[in-house]
Amino acid sequence: MELRINRTLLALVGISAALCLLLTFCALSGTGYLVLRPLPAPTMSFVESVRATATAQALEVAAQPTATNTASPTLQPTVADAAIPTLETTAAATPQPTTEPEATPTTGPAAPPAPTSTPRLAPTNTPKPPPSTTLIRGPYLQWVRPHSIIVAWETSSEVDSVVEYGTTQAYGSTASDYHWTTRHAVTLTGLNPYTTYHYRVKTSAQVLSDNRTFKSAAGPGQSHFTFVVTGDTNSGIAGGDLERYRESADEGHAHSVAIIWTLNPDFYLHAGDLTYVGSDMAAWDDFFSFEGDLMSKITMFPTPGERDGNHYNYFNLFYLPNNERWYSFDYGNAHFISLQIDGYLDVGPGSEQYLWLENDLASTDKTWKFVFFHFPPYSYGPEGPKPEARAVHPLLAQYGVDMVFSANDRNYQRYEVDGITYLVTGGGGGYTGRLTGGGDRIPIFMERTKHVMKITVAGNTVHSVAYRLDAEGSEMDPFTLTAD
């Protein structure tokens, strides 16, 4: 028994030794049936490897131009790859940055050529031709002076403003305003004093009026000229119950204009109530239907009346000095002042208008001083004297005013108060007002009649005469003043 154990042990030892020799031999020769190698470091799984490879290929495909006719290959794992995994250590298939691919020609349509810059024409200053238009008012003259005058008119559409003028019908001078508007007022300059000029109004492309004439104002060295005074034309009275008053005003207005044409003054004053309702533009249309032609030749200086309503229609239509409510101007050797005494503005001591009047009177040294406004300080008519008008009397007397013209009562009256000749001259067309004896002074002369007045200045004398609006245009109350 012991012998068998030893033999077995010996056999096992011998086999072990043989195996050791065999392994030693294989290790030394590099050949054999079994090669033992160190296990590789853990890497990504097969599936992860395939996904990484596919992702890298997809990124490469995305970087290629898209407009090609060749489909991008898609990598799929093969059966062999799936069946025989290798134990070799391989590099991880991670995406690597690639350079931007170059464009490759495609079979699609050619890209359009790059746009080229086209030089633009420089803008020109040529004004756009105005549209065709028509006159709806004017032309009429405003604020005449020795060396300038304003020409005003209105058109049916917005256009530019051009006036051609000169001492003959060849004109030769042009004044213009290229702002498009329907209300036009252009100042002509460079005039010679007391000279007759021809003019016409137009656009830059269209003549609007025929030839007209005007006379520039007398210069300071001239002491002979004439002017007319009128008032209470009352244009635009409504019909109906007032129809007889409208007919009277229209008839009288046409007659007064005809007499002014005949008298041919250098300019004329209007003492207010040009219209019956100043807020009604139709009333102003009516006024211009009578006065328009006259105003295209002879400059009118107005003052607002009670019925003109202190309305913006009045201030839109006229172009006057200062603030247009009160203003003054010189003509020859005379100074003229217009005040707004119509019941709408304060003119008492300390008021803005009163202070302006005091300063204006103190600053003139003209031989003759004439003042005109609407409400009369003294009147024997139905409207009677107005306290606000009488408030300026002390100033007028202090500074030696010679004549004051007013209206409101539609008749003729003349007074002498503190060396001032006061005249009510409201006979320009409206229905006449009776003389009731309601005033606190008895006039030197009065008559209920339609009329206009003509004043002639000749050096140190002034001659006044009123003309009735009768068939003969008969004279009334002539008188003469002499300067101190």
C-alpha positions, 0 to 999 in steps of 0.5 A: 500500500505504501508502495502504490502511494509512492508510485502515484506521487512519483507519477504526479511529480513527473507529469508536473515536471514534464509540463513545466518543461513544456511550458518553458519550451513554449515560452522560449520558442514563442510557439505553441498552442496557447499564448498567454498575454496580459489582458487589455485595459477596459475599453468601450463596448462593441456597441459603443464603438459602433455608435462612436464610429457612426457618429464620427462618419455622420459628422463628416457627412454633415460637413460635406456640401449638401447639394450633391447627387451622391448619397452618403454611405452609412456604416453598418456593423457586419456579421463577422464584426459581430461574431468575432470580437477581437481582444486587441487593444484599439484606439477609441473612435472619437470624433476629430475636428476637421477642416472646412470642406471645399465647395464642390461643383454641383449639378444644380442651377448656377448661383446668380452673380453678385450684385454690382453697385449702380451709381445714383443720379444726384438729386436736382433742385428743380421744383415740382411744377404746381398743379393748375389752379384758379383765383378765388380772391384777389389780387388785392393790395395791402400795407403800401409804403414808399418802397414796398407793398404787399400783394395778396390773393387766394387760389383754389389749390395749394400752389407757389406764389409769384408776382411780376411787376415793373413800371411798364407792362414788360414788368422786369422784376419778380417776387416769389415764394415757393411754399405751396399754399392757398393764401398768398401774400408777397411783398414787392420791394425796391419801389420808388415813392409815389410811382405807378407800377404794373403787376400780375400774379401767377404760379411758376407755371401759370398766369393767374391775373391780368395786368393791374396797377398800383401806386406806391406810397408818398415819401416823407418829403411829399405833402400833397395826396388824397385819401377816402374814408368809408364805413359800415358797408355791412356786407353779407346780411342774411335774407328773410326778414332782413332782406330789405336791409340786405338790398339796401346795403348791397345797393349802397355798397356798389354805389360807394365803390363806384364813387371811390373809383371816380375820386381815385384816391391814393388809398382809403380807410375803412372805419369798421363793420366791413361785414354784417357777420364777420364769422361767416366767410360768405359775408367776406366773399360778399364784401370782396365781390364789391371791393375786390377790383377796387382793392386790386388798384387802391390800397385799403387800410381797415379797422375792425368793427363790432359786427366783424366780430373780432373774428380770425377771418378778419385777421386772415384776410388782411396783412397790416402793420404791428399786431393788426389790431392796432397799428400805425403808418406814415404817408407823406407828411401825415401819420395815421393810427388805427385802433381796435375800439369795437367792444372787444378789447380794453383801451382804457388807461394802463391797457396794452393798447392805451400804452402803445398809443401813447408811445406811438403819438409821442414818437411822431413829428408829422404835420398831420395826425389822423386816427380811425376806429369803429366806436364813436366817442361822440354821436347823435345817432341811435348807437350813441357815444361809447365810453371806451372810445372817449377814454382815449380822448385825453391822449389824442388832445394832448398830442395834437391829433387833428382828425378822428374818423369812426362809424357804427352809427350809419350817418354823417356827423361832425364835431369839434372837441378840444381842437380835434375834429371828430367825424362819424362816417358810417354811410358806406352802404348799410341801412342808415340810422336816424339822428335821435338827439341821444348824444351829449353834444350837438354836432356842427353838421349831421345828415342821415345819408349814405356817403363817402368822404374825401380828404385832400392833404396839401402842405399845411392845409387839409380839405374835407368833403363828403359825397352823398350816394345819390345819382349826382354824387353831390357834395356835403359839408366841405371844410378846411383845416390849417395846421398850427 
